[in-house]
Amino acid sequence: MDITYQYNEPSTITKGKNGSEIFLSHYNESFEEKEVPCFFWGKLKEPYTIARSLLTLSKIVASNFMPLGSALRDPVITAGGEKLRLEGFSSCCSVYGKVTILPEALDGEFLQQGTTNVDFNTEMIAALSKINKGEHVFFSIGKKEFVMQKRDHKVIEKKVSLPIRWIKGMATVQLLSAAMKEVAVLDKLQIQLLYRAIPKGDVKDDYYLSFRGKKPALSPINTKGSICIGGIHRLRLLENLRPLAQKLIIYTTESEQATAFQFELPKVRFTAILSRSFWRGFSGEGNTLENLIEDIPEEWMQKLNTYAHINEEFSPDDPILKDLPSIEFKSVATRLSAMGLLGFDLNEGNYYYRKLPFKMSSVESLNPRYKNALKLIKKGDYEWVKNSDEETETKIKGSGLFHKVIITPHKTLCTCTWFATHQTSRGACKHILATQILKNNTEKELKQLLEEFEL
């Protein structure tokens, strides 16, 4: 989909699936991006806290919990909503970190919403390490570079390419964040006790957090009401934040596929999300694909995308969105998140606009299940049994037999081994993906898909 950012028409009305009228566009003016020298320029009011947070983020990005290549130091930086957000993954993509610098920590000017990806090299890390409380530090963030200045010393980092293994991870972690619920709040003493309870060495099995009175306790045994944390040894990456933390909020998903730890610091938030299986990481999840191939009216996509871009931050409860049924809003927001156009803030329950530097086809092409689904379609290894709004059923050829796929508004089933093992916790199997692609695309669109992947 080619997203544009312009409205020249008067207020428009979109019909929802249930016939409700959705007022998403009330702009009677043109909205165009202009070239500006930088997205943000200004002074830091909390230089020490911000420096400690960025060093912790760099520590996450340089870490690796699997034998995969070399370390990275490439945060994604977004200016928007009067905030600065810096995001990154561990090299193995199993730990996501985000520094949110709040408006009260900044004394400067936001010239335009924008996102870039830079490399924090050795010089930048050294400069951050030397920042003390009360110093005068300035940031300048633009499309092509990030500049930090302290006294007469200036460090400049140039834009670099987004690491390819971050592409799926970035999309996946936003979808997980939007599904998370707050499950615990720890004060300063409880944070100290939690860290003392973390087992020594690397922990391969799940651990469960519970509370004995107010005291946090960790155990490999799952008890009622406990919080599942996979690879809990990864929390040590955040240990340097403990002296600054005012409280720690923990979030998790109903499926327990990830756990988020949000440290509230002076005028700064640090969020870390751990995948449950640290040996696979967020880029190993396949949930993103289903949201990319779901049949959603492109008009809704355009309208919500433009609304997000103009407002920079928004909530599902915004008055202008109130006529959009919640299930339909979620579908559109989820698709935009999967495309790398929206992030999600746990604390505020808000989406924020940030356009990551990758194409939707990059997410699709990195997933072998998606490619295998297209190969099944190319070979004609399927039979239609039923295809209606109420129920879709196909037979997809497997190894020596046909697997039955059934899709209804309330359930999705497949008779293959993958589905029996994972259900939908790691996304759809190739047989379900093939059925969804067939259902949601015309013959012409299918032909274009196959040509894109040279099938």
Salt bridges, closest charged atoms under 4 A:
GLU21 OE2 - LYS15 NZ 3.42
GLU33 OE2 - HIS309 NE2 3.19
GLU46 OE2 - LYS267 NZ 3.82
GLU87 OE2 - ARG354 NE 3.05
GLU135 OE1 - LYS150 NZ 3.74
GLU135 OE2 - ARG151 NH2 2.62
GLU145 OE1 - LYS158 NZ 2.71
ASP206 OD2 - ARG276 NH2 2.71
GLU239 OE2 - ARG242 NH2 2.98
GLU256 OE1 - ARG276 NH1 3.78
GLU264 OE2 - ARG269 NE 3.71
GLU285 OE2 - ARG280 NH2 2.66
GLU299 OE2 - LYS303 NZ 3.83
GLU313 OE2 - LYS83 NZ 2.83
GLU313 OE2 - ARG85 NH2 2.59
ASP323 OD2 - LYS322 NZ 3.60
ASP345 OD2 - ARG85 NH2 2.65
ASP345 OD1 - LYS98 NZ 2.88
GLU348 OE2 - LYS83 NZ 3.77
GLU348 OE2 - ARG269 NH1 3.37
GLU391 OE1 - LYS386 NZ 3.72
